[in-house]
Amino acid sequence: MFDFILRPFHQKLTGFSLLRFKHYHVHQVMLPYSGFLLSVIPIYLLFGLLDYQHLTEHAWVATLSRVFLSILCIVVLITLRRYASKYLELAELFLVLTVYMSIITIGKLAMTQGNFDYQSGGVLVMVYIGALSRMPFKLSLFGLSLMLLSYLLIIAPDRIGQDYGEELDRISIFFAVFLISLVASLRRDSETRKSFQQFSQIRRQQLRLRASQKKLALQTVTDPLTELKNRLYLTKNGPQIEQSAQHTNKPLSVLMIDIDNFKSINDTYGHQVGDNVIYGVAQIIRQHCGRYTGMNVRYGGEEFLSVFQCFNEQQLCQIAEKILDDVPKLYWPNTHLRVTISIGASIDVKQRWDLNELISHGDKALYLAKQNGKNQIQLITQ
């Protein structure tokens, strides 16, 4: 009969999922609804007016207890909402039970004065748990059970001796409210778990969407063959590179790298081998430049560009020489192919921080390297 309520409980939460559910329950359920507990305080205080009707000489004790507990509730709730929201569940249980026990105590006090008609106010606290509270089901079950047991042990024995039939009616009402509040708490917990499952599903979809967007954004600025950045990345991030170098007061420098005789490689060995050569050279560039810069770009068909922010002339040439030396060591199966490259280096010694001008100088240096026999490095400073 209660399968529609109990179904969410069939999926047990463990580990990280349980922690996420507790966080969800505190921040999406307890915090938004914690104000309801404050809204009950005026009602609790208004019942203090009846204390003077049902109690005589001890009415002031009941009034003081109501005022003290009301202030305690307000202080505890406001403090926990602001500084320790994870304890709201336990705090609400403690405050609700404290208020309930104060009502039981006031009722017991009334009986000592011969008044047996002022002991049913606790049922309203049980109604609060079923209707307004957002405590988890286990805490609600504990609280409701303790309330019912307290009434049966503290109030009921004296009232049964006074009016057996009427007290049986009261006890049956307490049991009915207990069961109704218990079912309401169970349904509320079930709805919370359903909401958490929906929230988690939406969250997962959002994360997948963000991951897809991030992947797509990365693909738009990544060369698919070499996995280096492309010209679009250079265009988007070039101004940031200039600003960063200017901010740190460090010179910009570039390496323009071109594969020698690449057209001949394609014509002789085919485009598949040509693509393999481009990929192999790109990995050498990544190996030697990747630790120093993220701006390693496939600039053209067989041309590459690396931009640095921290190298002087000597350091730039050392990196270029390592690349120049390692490329011919690449092995190409089933061919007699030996690949070489030419490198044009340029450094902004005057610190103008103009990347386009620096690339232009690097391109001129690369042209000189080609004109002077290839497989070499040429440097231009500006």
BALOBA-1460 file (C-alpha; in Angstrom, 3 decimals):
// residues 382
<rec num="1" residu="m" x="0.000" y="0.000" z="0.000"/>
<rec num="2" residu="f" x="2.874" y="2.348" z="0.791"/>
<rec num="3" residu="d" x="5.040" y="1.234" z="-2.101"/>
<rec num="4" residu="f" x="4.817" y="4.660" z="-3.746"/>
<rec num="5" residu="i" x="6.207" y="6.153" z="-0.538"/>
<rec num="6" residu="l" x="8.805" y="3.498" z="0.230"/>
<rec num="7" residu="r" x="10.138" y="3.135" z="-3.321"/>
<rec num="8" residu="p" x="12.824" y="5.872" z="-2.951"/>
<rec num="9" residu="f" x="14.141" y="4.092" z="0.161"/>
<rec num="10" residu="h" x="14.841" y="0.948" z="-1.847"/>
<rec num="11" residu="q" x="17.847" y="2.691" z="-3.389"/>
<rec num="12" residu="k" x="20.210" y="2.873" z="-0.450"/>
<rec num="13" residu="l" x="22.636" y="5.749" z="-0.363"/>
<rec num="14" residu="t" x="26.197" y="4.988" z="0.628"/>
<rec num="15" residu="g" x="29.556" y="6.711" z="0.653"/>
<rec num="16" residu="f" x="29.764" y="9.925" z="-1.317"/>
<rec num="17" residu="s" x="26.103" y="9.741" z="-2.383"/>
<rec num="18" residu="l" x="25.053" y="9.695" z="1.261"/>
<rec num="19" residu="l" x="27.224" y="12.728" z="2.015"/>
<rec num="20" residu="r" x="25.734" y="14.574" z="-0.964"/>
<rec num="21" residu="f" x="22.216" y="13.690" z="0.194"/>
<rec num="22" residu="k" x="22.930" y="15.002" z="3.703"/>
<rec num="23" residu="h" x="24.324" y="18.212" z="2.220"/>
<rec num="24" residu="y" x="21.260" y="18.500" z="-0.024"/>
<rec num="25" residu="h" x="18.897" y="17.891" z="2.894"/>
<rec num="26" residu="v" x="20.543" y="20.559" z="5.027"/>
<rec num="27" residu="h" x="20.899" y="23.263" z="2.373"/>
<rec num="28" residu="q" x="17.850" y="22.594" z="0.183"/>
<rec num="29" residu="v" x="15.366" y="21.422" z="2.827"/>
<rec num="30" residu="m" x="16.321" y="22.307" z="6.402"/>
<rec num="31" residu="l" x="17.652" y="25.818" z="5.821"/>
<rec num="32" residu="p" x="14.763" y="27.094" z="3.659"/>
<rec num="33" residu="y" x="12.145" y="25.660" z="6.050"/>
<rec num="34" residu="s" x="13.871" y="26.361" z="9.351"/>
<rec num="35" residu="g" x="11.876" y="29.572" z="9.605"/>
<rec num="36" residu="f" x="8.736" y="27.523" z="10.259"/>
<rec num="37" residu="l" x="10.075" y="26.627" z="13.686"/>
<rec num="38" residu="l" x="10.388" y="30.333" z="14.454"/>
<rec num="39" residu="s" x="6.822" y="30.900" z="13.249"/>
<rec num="40" residu="v" x="5.526" y="28.447" z="15.859"/>
<rec num="41" residu="i" x="7.088" y="30.372" z="18.751"/>
<rec num="42" residu="p" x="4.388" y="33.120" z="18.864"/>
<rec num="43" residu="i" x="1.719" y="30.405" z="19.086"/>
<rec num="44" residu="y" x="3.646" y="28.733" z="21.887"/>
<rec num="45" residu="l" x="3.857" y="32.051" z="23.732"/>
<rec num="46" residu="l" x="0.157" y="32.839" z="23.224"/>
<rec num="47" residu="f" x="-0.751" y="29.668" z="25.073"/>
<rec num="48" residu="g" x="0.936" y="31.314" z="28.028"/>
<rec num="49" residu="l" x="-2.241" y="33.384" z="28.445"/>
<rec num="50" residu="l" x="-4.110" y="30.181" z="29.230"/>
<rec num="51" residu="d" x="-1.553" y="29.328" z="31.887"/>
<rec num="52" residu="y" x="-3.070" y="32.026" z="34.112"/>
<rec num="53" residu="q" x="-6.507" y="30.505" z="33.619"/>
<rec num="54" residu="h" x="-5.528" y="26.914" z="34.412"/>
<rec num="55" residu="l" x="-2.706" y="27.602" z="36.850"/>
<rec num="56" residu="t" x="-2.957" y="29.911" z="39.802"/>
<rec num="57" residu="e" x="0.036" y="30.473" z="42.008"/>
<rec num="58" residu="h" x="2.499" y="28.742" z="39.646"/>
<rec num="59" residu="a" x="1.502" y="30.474" z="36.403"/>
<rec num="60" residu="w" x="4.606" y="32.644" z="36.502"/>
<rec num="61" residu="v" x="6.799" y="29.505" z="36.381"/>
<rec num="62" residu="a" x="5.096" y="28.403" z="33.170"/>
<rec num="63" residu="t" x="5.441" y="31.887" z="31.708"/>
<rec num="64" residu="l" x="9.142" y="32.079" z="32.488"/>
<rec num="65" residu="s" x="9.747" y="28.648" z="30.998"/>
<rec num="66" residu="r" x="7.897" y="29.590" z="27.800"/>
<rec num="67" residu="v" x="9.827" y="32.837" z="27.438"/>
<rec num="68" residu="f" x="13.161" y="31.177" z="28.182"/>
<rec num="69" residu="l" x="12.572" y="28.340" z="25.708"/>
<rec num="70" residu="s" x="11.378" y="30.782" z="23.043"/>
<rec num="71" residu="i" x="14.537" y="32.869" z="23.391"/>
<rec num="72" residu="l" x="16.629" y="29.692" z="23.368"/>
<rec num="73" residu="c" x="14.954" y="28.519" z="20.151"/>
<rec num="74" residu="i" x="15.522" y="31.847" z="18.433"/>
<rec num="75" residu="v" x="19.186" y="32.094" z="19.473"/>
<rec num="76" residu="v" x="19.996" y="28.479" z="18.587"/>
<rec num="77" residu="l" x="18.269" y="28.579" z="15.203"/>
<rec num="78" residu="i" x="19.763" y="31.894" z="14.130"/>
<rec num="79" residu="t" x="23.234" y="30.786" z="15.248"/>
<rec num="80" residu="l" x="23.037" y="27.426" z="13.504"/>
<rec num="81" residu="r" x="21.574" y="28.893" z="10.322"/>
<rec num="82" residu="r" x="24.541" y="31.223" z="10.084"/>
<rec num="83" residu="y" x="27.464" y="29.203" z="11.415"/>
<rec num="84" residu="a" x="26.668" y="25.471" z="11.689"/>
<rec num="85" residu="s" x="23.748" y="24.548" z="9.465"/>
<rec num="86" residu="k" x="24.712" y="20.856" z="9.421"/>
<rec num="87" residu="y" x="23.432" y="20.575" z="13.012"/>
<rec num="88" residu="l" x="19.994" y="22.022" z="12.263"/>
<rec num="89" residu="e" x="18.308" y="18.603" z="12.219"/>
<rec num="90" residu="l" x="19.517" y="17.612" z="15.683"/>
<rec num="91" residu="a" x="18.916" y="21.111" z="17.023"/>
<rec num="92" residu="e" x="15.314" y="21.094" z="15.826"/>
<rec num="93" residu="l" x="14.736" y="17.687" z="17.424"/>
<rec num="94" residu="f" x="16.220" y="18.904" z="20.699"/>
<rec num="95" residu="l" x="14.174" y="22.117" z="20.699"/>
<rec num="96" residu="v" x="10.933" y="20.364" z="19.759"/>
<rec num="97" residu="l" x="11.385" y="17.778" z="22.499"/>
<rec num="98" residu="t" x="12.285" y="20.494" z="24.993"/>
<rec num="99" residu="v" x="9.141" y="22.451" z="24.145"/>
<rec num="100" residu="y" x="7.059" y="19.280" z="24.346"/>
<rec num="101" residu="m" x="8.475" y="18.379" z="27.749"/>
<rec num="102" residu="s" x="7.748" y="21.907" z="28.968"/>
<rec num="103" residu="i" x="4.100" y="21.400" z="27.966"/>
<rec num="104" residu="i" x="4.054" y="18.029" z="29.743"/>
<rec num="105" residu="t" x="5.558" y="19.667" z="32.834"/>
<rec num="106" residu="i" x="2.985" y="22.468" z="32.769"/>
<rec num="107" residu="g" x="0.225" y="19.866" z="32.421"/>
<rec num="108" residu="k" x="1.634" y="17.906" z="35.335"/>
<rec num="109" residu="l" x="1.774" y="21.120" z="37.365"/>
<rec num="110" residu="a" x="-1.891" y="21.780" z="36.569"/>
<rec num="111" residu="m" x="-2.842" y="18.315" z="37.825"/>
<rec num="112" residu="t" x="-1.171" y="19.017" z="41.162"/>
<rec num="113" residu="q" x="-3.654" y="21.879" z="41.491"/>
<rec num="114" residu="g" x="-6.609" y="19.663" z="40.584"/>
<rec num="115" residu="n" x="-6.884" y="20.753" z="36.935"/>
<rec num="116" residu="f" x="-7.083" y="17.722" z="34.615"/>
<rec num="117" residu="d" x="-8.130" y="19.611" z="31.464"/>
<rec num="118" residu="y" x="-4.789" y="21.205" z="30.559"/>
<rec num="119" residu="q" x="-2.681" y="18.268" z="29.392"/>
<rec num="120" residu="s" x="-3.396" y="17.936" z="25.663"/>
<rec num="121" residu="g" x="-1.271" y="20.760" z="24.259"/>
<rec num="122" residu="g" x="1.540" y="18.361" z="23.411"/>
<rec num="123" residu="v" x="-0.508" y="16.938" z="20.562"/>
<rec num="124" residu="l" x="0.078" y="20.205" z="18.690"/>
<rec num="125" residu="v" x="3.825" y="19.585" z="18.821"/>
<rec num="126" residu="m" x="3.231" y="16.184" z="17.227"/>
<rec num="127" residu="v" x="1.152" y="17.875" z="14.534"/>
<rec num="128" residu="y" x="4.025" y="20.297" z="13.958"/>
<rec num="129" residu="i" x="6.400" y="17.391" z="13.282"/>
<rec num="130" residu="g" x="3.995" y="15.920" z="10.748"/>
<rec num="131" residu="a" x="2.984" y="19.163" z="9.053"/>
<rec num="132" residu="l" x="5.750" y="21.751" z="9.301"/>
<rec num="133" residu="s" x="8.996" y="20.103" z="10.352"/>
<rec num="134" residu="r" x="11.516" y="18.947" z="7.750"/>
<rec num="135" residu="m" x="13.463" y="16.586" z="9.981"/>
<rec num="136" residu="p" x="14.483" y="13.222" z="8.471"/>
<rec num="137" residu="f" x="12.096" y="10.350" z="9.086"/>
<rec num="138" residu="k" x="14.346" y="8.613" z="11.629"/>
<rec num="139" residu="l" x="14.548" y="11.729" z="13.801"/>
<rec num="140" residu="s" x="10.809" y="12.314" z="13.437"/>
<rec num="141" residu="l" x="10.109" y="8.710" z="14.456"/>
<rec num="142" residu="f" x="12.346" y="9.067" z="17.491"/>
<rec num="143" residu="g" x="10.781" y="12.377" z="18.507"/>
<rec num="144" residu="l" x="7.171" y="11.246" z="18.034"/>
<rec num="145" residu="s" x="7.779" y="7.981" z="19.884"/>
<rec num="146" residu="l" x="9.388" y="9.797" z="22.808"/>
<rec num="147" residu="m" x="6.485" y="12.257" z="22.954"/>
<rec num="148" residu="l" x="3.866" y="9.512" z="22.971"/>
<rec num="149" residu="l" x="5.792" y="7.517" z="25.556"/>
<rec num="150" residu="s" x="6.214" y="10.593" z="27.768"/>
<rec num="151" residu="y" x="2.487" y="11.241" z="27.735"/>
<rec num="152" residu="l" x="1.672" y="7.616" z="28.512"/>
<rec num="153" residu="l" x="4.125" y="7.476" z="31.413"/>
<rec num="154" residu="i" x="3.768" y="10.954" z="32.929"/>
<rec num="155" residu="i" x="0.245" y="12.215" z="32.216"/>
<rec num="156" residu="a" x="-1.962" y="9.255" z="31.364"/>
<rec num="157" residu="p" x="-1.670" y="7.313" z="34.665"/>
<rec num="158" residu="d" x="-2.999" y="10.252" z="36.719"/>
<rec num="159" residu="r" x="-5.754" y="11.067" z="34.217"/>
<rec num="160" residu="i" x="-6.942" y="7.465" z="33.964"/>
<rec num="161" residu="g" x="-7.588" y="7.462" z="37.672"/>
<rec num="162" residu="q" x="-9.562" y="10.693" z="37.300"/>
<rec num="163" residu="d" x="-11.692" y="9.789" z="34.245"/>
<rec num="164" residu="y" x="-10.967" y="6.417" z="32.649"/>
<rec num="165" residu="g" x="-13.229" y="6.733" z="29.604"/>
<rec num="166" residu="e" x="-12.256" y="10.270" z="28.701"/>
<rec num="167" residu="e" x="-8.554" y="9.452" z="29.022"/>
<rec num="168" residu="l" x="-8.907" y="6.455" z="26.705"/>
<rec num="169" residu="d" x="-10.377" y="8.860" z="24.149"/>
<rec num="170" residu="r" x="-7.421" y="11.209" z="24.640"/>
<rec num="171" residu="i" x="-4.929" y="8.355" z="24.279"/>
<rec num="172" residu="s" x="-6.637" y="7.179" z="21.084"/>
<rec num="173" residu="i" x="-6.368" y="10.731" z="19.716"/>
<rec num="174" residu="f" x="-2.687" y="10.828" z="20.635"/>
<rec num="175" residu="f" x="-2.148" y="7.493" z="18.867"/>
<rec num="176" residu="a" x="-4.015" y="8.719" z="15.799"/>
<rec num="177" residu="v" x="-1.987" y="11.943" z="15.655"/>
<rec num="178" residu="f" x="1.176" y="9.892" z="16.219"/>
<rec num="179" residu="l" x="0.393" y="7.626" z="13.258"/>
<rec num="180" residu="i" x="-0.735" y="10.462" z="10.988"/>
<rec num="181" residu="s" x="2.372" y="12.510" z="11.790"/>
<rec num="182" residu="l" x="4.535" y="9.438" z="11.279"/>
<rec num="183" residu="v" x="3.056" y="8.750" z="7.837"/>
<rec num="184" residu="a" x="3.378" y="12.436" z="6.955"/>
<rec num="185" residu="s" x="7.046" y="12.359" z="7.963"/>
<rec num="186" residu="l" x="7.594" y="9.207" z="5.925"/>
<rec num="187" residu="r" x="5.956" y="10.777" z="2.885"/>
<rec num="188" residu="r" x="7.977" y="13.961" z="3.352"/>
<rec num="189" residu="d" x="11.217" y="11.988" z="3.523"/>
<rec num="190" residu="s" x="10.191" y="10.060" z="0.421"/>
<rec num="191" residu="e" x="9.527" y="13.298" z="-1.451"/>
<rec num="192" residu="t" x="12.889" y="14.660" z="-0.299"/>
<rec num="193" residu="r" x="14.672" y="11.600" z="-1.661"/>
<rec num="194" residu="k" x="12.792" y="11.863" z="-4.943"/>
<rec num="195" residu="s" x="13.742" y="15.523" z="-5.179"/>
<rec num="196" residu="f" x="17.357" y="14.625" z="-4.448"/>
<rec num="197" residu="q" x="17.336" y="12.001" z="-7.197"/>
<rec num="198" residu="q" x="15.919" y="14.537" z="-9.651"/>
<rec num="199" residu="f" x="18.406" y="17.150" z="-8.466"/>
<rec num="200" residu="s" x="21.282" y="14.674" z="-8.882"/>
<rec num="201" residu="q" x="20.113" y="13.734" z="-12.365"/>
<rec num="202" residu="i" x="19.887" y="17.381" z="-13.411"/>
<rec num="203" residu="r" x="23.292" y="18.024" z="-11.838"/>
<rec num="204" residu="r" x="24.831" y="15.132" z="-13.772"/>
<rec num="205" residu="q" x="23.299" y="16.423" z="-16.990"/>
<rec num="206" residu="q" x="24.689" y="19.892" z="-16.285"/>
<rec num="207" residu="l" x="28.158" y="18.471" z="-15.613"/>
<rec num="208" residu="r" x="28.042" y="16.415" z="-18.809"/>
<rec num="209" residu="l" x="26.914" y="19.488" z="-20.725"/>
<rec num="210" residu="r" x="29.742" y="21.576" z="-19.256"/>
<rec num="211" residu="a" x="32.236" y="18.829" z="-20.068"/>
<rec num="212" residu="s" x="30.917" y="18.669" z="-23.637"/>
<rec num="213" residu="q" x="31.105" y="22.442" z="-23.963"/>
<rec num="214" residu="k" x="34.636" y="22.448" z="-22.577"/>
<rec num="215" residu="k" x="35.643" y="19.642" z="-24.919"/>
<rec num="216" residu="l" x="34.070" y="21.424" z="-27.875"/>
<rec num="217" residu="a" x="35.780" y="24.686" z="-26.924"/>
<rec num="218" residu="l" x="39.096" y="22.837" z="-26.710"/>
<rec num="219" residu="q" x="38.519" y="21.178" z="-30.067"/>
<rec num="220" residu="t" x="37.919" y="24.525" z="-31.748"/>
<rec num="221" residu="v" x="41.403" y="25.717" z="-30.754"/>
<rec num="222" residu="t" x="43.243" y="22.390" z="-31.172"/>
<rec num="223" residu="d" x="44.770" y="21.010" z="-34.341"/>
<rec num="224" residu="p" x="43.302" y="17.495" z="-34.765"/>
<rec num="225" residu="l" x="46.406" y="15.965" z="-36.378"/>
<rec num="226" residu="t" x="49.151" y="17.190" z="-34.051"/>
<rec num="227" residu="e" x="47.066" y="17.999" z="-30.939"/>
<rec num="228" residu="l" x="48.914" y="21.317" z="-30.760"/>
<rec num="229" residu="k" x="47.010" y="24.590" z="-30.652"/>
<rec num="230" residu="n" x="45.800" y="26.149" z="-33.920"/>
<rec num="231" residu="r" x="45.789" y="29.644" z="-35.393"/>
<rec num="232" residu="l" x="42.446" y="30.460" z="-33.747"/>
<rec num="233" residu="y" x="43.999" y="29.856" z="-30.326"/>
<rec num="234" residu="l" x="46.874" y="32.166" z="-31.254"/>
<rec num="235" residu="t" x="44.448" y="34.872" z="-32.340"/>
<rec num="236" residu="k" x="42.361" y="34.601" z="-29.168"/>
<rec num="237" residu="n" x="45.222" y="34.391" z="-26.682"/>
<rec num="238" residu="g" x="47.893" y="36.510" z="-28.341"/>
<rec num="239" residu="p" x="46.835" y="39.743" z="-26.588"/>
<rec num="240" residu="q" x="46.875" y="37.967" z="-23.212"/>
<rec num="241" residu="i" x="50.419" y="36.740" z="-23.865"/>
<rec num="242" residu="e" x="51.503" y="40.311" z="-24.635"/>
<rec num="243" residu="q" x="49.842" y="41.679" z="-21.483"/>
<rec num="244" residu="s" x="51.324" y="38.945" z="-19.311"/>
<rec num="245" residu="a" x="54.846" y="39.554" z="-20.613"/>
<rec num="246" residu="q" x="54.445" y="43.292" z="-20.148"/>
<rec num="247" residu="h" x="53.115" y="42.817" z="-16.614"/>
<rec num="248" residu="t" x="56.085" y="40.623" z="-15.624"/>
<rec num="249" residu="n" x="58.504" y="42.835" z="-17.586"/>
<rec num="250" residu="k" x="59.950" y="39.865" z="-19.482"/>
<rec num="251" residu="p" x="60.794" y="39.721" z="-23.189"/>
<rec num="252" residu="l" x="58.735" y="37.752" z="-25.667"/>
<rec num="253" residu="s" x="60.455" y="35.302" z="-27.995"/>
<rec num="254" residu="v" x="59.330" y="32.930" z="-30.738"/>
<rec num="255" residu="l" x="60.502" y="29.933" z="-32.698"/>
<rec num="256" residu="m" x="59.207" y="29.508" z="-36.246"/>
<rec num="257" residu="i" x="59.786" y="25.887" z="-37.303"/>
<rec num="258" residu="d" x="59.298" y="24.483" z="-40.793"/>
<rec num="259" residu="i" x="59.831" y="20.938" z="-42.106"/>
<rec num="260" residu="d" x="62.412" y="20.926" z="-44.904"/>
<rec num="261" residu="n" x="61.389" y="19.607" z="-48.341"/>
<rec num="262" residu="f" x="57.974" y="18.582" z="-47.093"/>
<rec num="263" residu="k" x="56.355" y="18.668" z="-50.538"/>
<rec num="264" residu="s" x="58.955" y="16.194" z="-51.743"/>
<rec num="265" residu="i" x="58.165" y="13.908" z="-48.790"/>
<rec num="266" residu="n" x="54.475" y="13.953" z="-49.672"/>
<rec num="267" residu="d" x="55.155" y="13.332" z="-53.354"/>
<rec num="268" residu="t" x="57.605" y="10.497" z="-52.710"/>
<rec num="269" residu="y" x="56.045" y="8.645" z="-49.757"/>
<rec num="270" residu="g" x="52.413" y="9.748" z="-49.846"/>
<rec num="271" residu="h" x="50.228" y="11.894" z="-47.643"/>
<rec num="272" residu="q" x="49.946" y="9.287" z="-44.886"/>
<rec num="273" residu="v" x="53.686" y="9.380" z="-44.321"/>
<rec num="274" residu="g" x="53.538" y="13.164" z="-44.626"/>
<rec num="275" residu="d" x="50.941" y="13.311" z="-41.838"/>
<rec num="276" residu="n" x="53.109" y="11.012" z="-39.713"/>
<rec num="277" residu="v" x="56.069" y="13.330" z="-40.229"/>
<rec num="278" residu="i" x="54.023" y="16.364" z="-39.174"/>
<rec num="279" residu="y" x="52.814" y="14.512" z="-36.078"/>
<rec num="280" residu="g" x="56.318" y="13.316" z="-35.183"/>
<rec num="281" residu="v" x="57.835" y="16.793" z="-35.455"/>
<rec num="282" residu="a" x="54.942" y="18.178" z="-33.380"/>
<rec num="283" residu="q" x="55.720" y="15.707" z="-30.580"/>
<rec num="284" residu="i" x="59.390" y="16.776" z="-30.563"/>
<rec num="285" residu="i" x="58.255" y="20.393" z="-30.246"/>
<rec num="286" residu="r" x="55.845" y="19.464" z="-27.448"/>
<rec num="287" residu="q" x="58.597" y="17.523" z="-25.678"/>
<rec num="288" residu="h" x="61.070" y="20.409" z="-25.604"/>
<rec num="289" residu="c" x="58.746" y="23.423" z="-25.467"/>
<rec num="290" residu="g" x="55.701" y="22.126" z="-23.584"/>
<rec num="291" residu="r" x="57.264" y="22.607" z="-20.163"/>
<rec num="292" residu="y" x="57.953" y="26.286" z="-20.880"/>
<rec num="293" residu="t" x="54.881" y="27.428" z="-22.799"/>
<rec num="294" residu="g" x="51.357" y="26.416" z="-23.688"/>
<rec num="295" residu="m" x="51.538" y="28.418" z="-26.902"/>
<rec num="296" residu="n" x="52.752" y="25.686" z="-29.271"/>
<rec num="297" residu="v" x="50.859" y="26.191" z="-32.499"/>
<rec num="298" residu="r" x="50.544" y="24.447" z="-35.830"/>
<rec num="299" residu="y" x="50.924" y="27.655" z="-37.763"/>
<rec num="300" residu="g" x="50.496" y="26.285" z="-41.272"/>
<rec num="301" residu="g" x="50.630" y="22.992" z="-43.150"/>
<rec num="302" residu="e" x="54.156" y="21.975" z="-42.098"/>
<rec num="303" residu="e" x="54.999" y="25.094" z="-40.115"/>
<rec num="304" residu="f" x="54.940" y="25.477" z="-36.329"/>
<rec num="305" residu="l" x="55.197" y="28.355" z="-33.875"/>
<rec num="306" residu="s" x="56.204" y="28.412" z="-30.206"/>
<rec num="307" residu="v" x="55.895" y="31.581" z="-28.119"/>
<rec num="308" residu="f" x="57.863" y="32.097" z="-24.886"/>
<rec num="309" residu="q" x="57.763" y="34.784" z="-22.195"/>
<rec num="310" residu="c" x="60.893" y="34.129" z="-20.174"/>
<rec num="311" residu="f" x="63.836" y="33.230" z="-22.442"/>
<rec num="312" residu="n" x="66.918" y="35.231" z="-23.237"/>
<rec num="313" residu="e" x="68.806" y="34.750" z="-26.492"/>
<rec num="314" residu="q" x="70.996" y="31.912" z="-25.205"/>
<rec num="315" residu="q" x="68.112" y="29.944" z="-23.688"/>
<rec num="316" residu="l" x="66.016" y="30.339" z="-26.829"/>
<rec num="317" residu="c" x="68.809" y="29.011" z="-29.023"/>
<rec num="318" residu="q" x="69.408" y="26.053" z="-26.687"/>
<rec num="319" residu="i" x="65.794" y="24.954" z="-27.036"/>
<rec num="320" residu="a" x="65.965" y="25.415" z="-30.809"/>
<rec num="321" residu="e" x="69.148" y="23.321" z="-31.041"/>
<rec num="322" residu="k" x="67.577" y="20.452" z="-29.098"/>
<rec num="323" residu="i" x="64.626" y="20.390" z="-31.484"/>
<rec num="324" residu="l" x="66.924" y="20.659" z="-34.500"/>
<rec num="325" residu="d" x="69.043" y="17.732" z="-33.247"/>
<rec num="326" residu="d" x="66.166" y="15.415" z="-32.296"/>
<rec num="327" residu="v" x="64.015" y="15.649" z="-35.430"/>
<rec num="328" residu="p" x="66.504" y="13.768" z="-37.696"/>
<rec num="329" residu="k" x="66.571" y="10.965" z="-35.104"/>
<rec num="330" residu="l" x="62.931" y="10.147" z="-35.778"/>
<rec num="331" residu="y" x="62.545" y="6.694" z="-37.327"/>
<rec num="332" residu="w" x="60.244" y="6.090" z="-40.272"/>
<rec num="333" residu="p" x="59.660" y="2.350" z="-40.951"/>
<rec num="334" residu="n" x="60.046" y="0.971" z="-44.464"/>
<rec num="335" residu="t" x="61.579" y="4.188" z="-45.782"/>
<rec num="336" residu="h" x="64.998" y="5.754" z="-46.139"/>
<rec num="337" residu="l" x="63.489" y="9.039" z="-45.022"/>
<rec num="338" residu="r" x="65.537" y="11.500" z="-42.999"/>
<rec num="339" residu="v" x="63.580" y="14.537" z="-41.900"/>
<rec num="340" residu="t" x="65.176" y="17.876" z="-41.079"/>
<rec num="341" residu="i" x="63.777" y="21.235" z="-40.079"/>
<rec num="342" residu="s" x="64.687" y="24.886" z="-40.297"/>
<rec num="343" residu="i" x="64.126" y="27.257" z="-37.394"/>
<rec num="344" residu="g" x="63.709" y="31.005" z="-37.318"/>
<rec num="345" residu="a" x="64.171" y="32.513" z="-33.856"/>
<rec num="346" residu="s" x="63.274" y="36.017" z="-32.779"/>
<rec num="347" residu="i" x="63.463" y="37.768" z="-29.417"/>
<rec num="348" residu="d" x="62.007" y="41.075" z="-28.308"/>
<rec num="349" residu="v" x="65.114" y="42.514" z="-26.636"/>
<rec num="350" residu="k" x="63.632" y="46.028" z="-26.690"/>
<rec num="351" residu="q" x="60.518" y="44.715" z="-24.967"/>
<rec num="352" residu="r" x="57.926" y="46.213" z="-27.270"/>
<rec num="353" residu="w" x="55.617" y="43.272" z="-26.519"/>
<rec num="354" residu="d" x="54.241" y="43.207" z="-30.054"/>
<rec num="355" residu="l" x="53.618" y="39.546" z="-30.870"/>
<rec num="356" residu="n" x="52.643" y="40.103" z="-34.503"/>
<rec num="357" residu="e" x="55.861" y="42.017" z="-35.160"/>
<rec num="358" residu="l" x="57.852" y="39.330" z="-33.364"/>
<rec num="359" residu="i" x="56.260" y="36.576" z="-35.475"/>
<rec num="360" residu="s" x="57.077" y="38.586" z="-38.591"/>
<rec num="361" residu="h" x="60.746" y="38.727" z="-37.543"/>
<rec num="362" residu="g" x="60.688" y="35.003" z="-36.782"/>
<rec num="363" residu="d" x="59.304" y="34.353" z="-40.249"/>
<rec num="364" residu="k" x="62.134" y="36.396" z="-41.770"/>
<rec num="365" residu="a" x="64.676" y="34.428" z="-39.743"/>
<rec num="366" residu="l" x="63.097" y="31.195" z="-40.993"/>
<rec num="367" residu="y" x="63.399" y="32.444" z="-44.571"/>
<rec num="368" residu="l" x="67.115" y="33.105" z="-43.985"/>
<rec num="369" residu="a" x="67.558" y="29.577" z="-42.627"/>
<rec num="370" residu="k" x="65.957" y="28.179" z="-45.768"/>
<rec num="371" residu="q" x="68.037" y="30.379" z="-48.036"/>
<rec num="372" residu="n" x="71.276" y="29.404" z="-46.291"/>
<rec num="373" residu="g" x="70.845" y="25.681" z="-46.851"/>
<rec num="374" residu="k" x="68.106" y="24.553" z="-44.423"/>
<rec num="375" residu="n" x="68.529" y="22.311" z="-41.343"/>
<rec num="376" residu="q" x="69.755" y="25.250" z="-39.284"/>
<rec num="377" residu="i" x="68.780" y="28.057" z="-36.916"/>
<rec num="378" residu="q" x="68.730" y="31.757" z="-37.708"/>
<rec num="379" residu="l" x="68.119" y="34.421" z="-35.067"/>
<rec num="380" residu="i" x="66.786" y="37.956" z="-35.462"/>
<rec num="381" residu="t" x="66.507" y="40.318" z="-32.509"/>
<rec num="382" residu="q" x="64.396" y="43.452" z="-32.485"/>
